[in-house]
Amino acid sequence: MKTTIVLLLMALLFAADQSSSKLTLKVTGVRNDKGVVRALLFKGETGFPDDPAKAIRNASVKISGTQAEIVFDDIQPGTYAISVFHDSENSGKLRTNFLGIPRDGYGFSNNSMGTFGPPSFKDASFQITAGQNTHIIKLRH
C-alpha cells in the first residue's frame, strides 16, 4: 500500500513538471548598458502592453553589452504577449518626448508594431508550449 502511494505521488509530481514551461526572453538591440531592461508578460489582452498590475509576470534585468536575457519559470502553456523597454535611467517608466514618442528602445513579442502606437495583443501574441521556450525581441529606437 505504501509503495502504491509513493508511486502515485511521484507520478503526480512528474505530471505537474510536464505541465509547466520555461520561457527565455532574449532582448537585442540595446544601445548601451545604462539602466536595465524591463519586461511585462501578459496572458490576455487586459492591460497589454503597459499595465504592470495586469501582467502575470514582470522582470527587470541588467544589460550585458547590447542585450539582456530574462527567464520566466513555471509558466503554464498558452497564449502570451510581451512588452519590453530599455529603462536607461532606471526610473521604472518609459521615457518619451513631448509628442509621446519613446526616447529609449522598446519592443513587443513577435517584433510586432502598431500603426500609431503599440500593437494589439493579437498581433503580439505567441504560444508557449510545455518545456523550454525561447523568444527574441529586437528593440526599436
Secondary structure, DSSP 8 states (H G I E B T S, - for coil): -HHHHHHHHHHHHHHHHHH-EEEEEEEE--S-SSSEEEEEEESSSTTTTT-TTT-SEEEEEE-BTTEEEEEEEEE-SEEEEEEEEEETT-SSS--B-TTS-BSS-EEEGGG---SSS---HHHH-EEE-SEEEEEEEE-B-
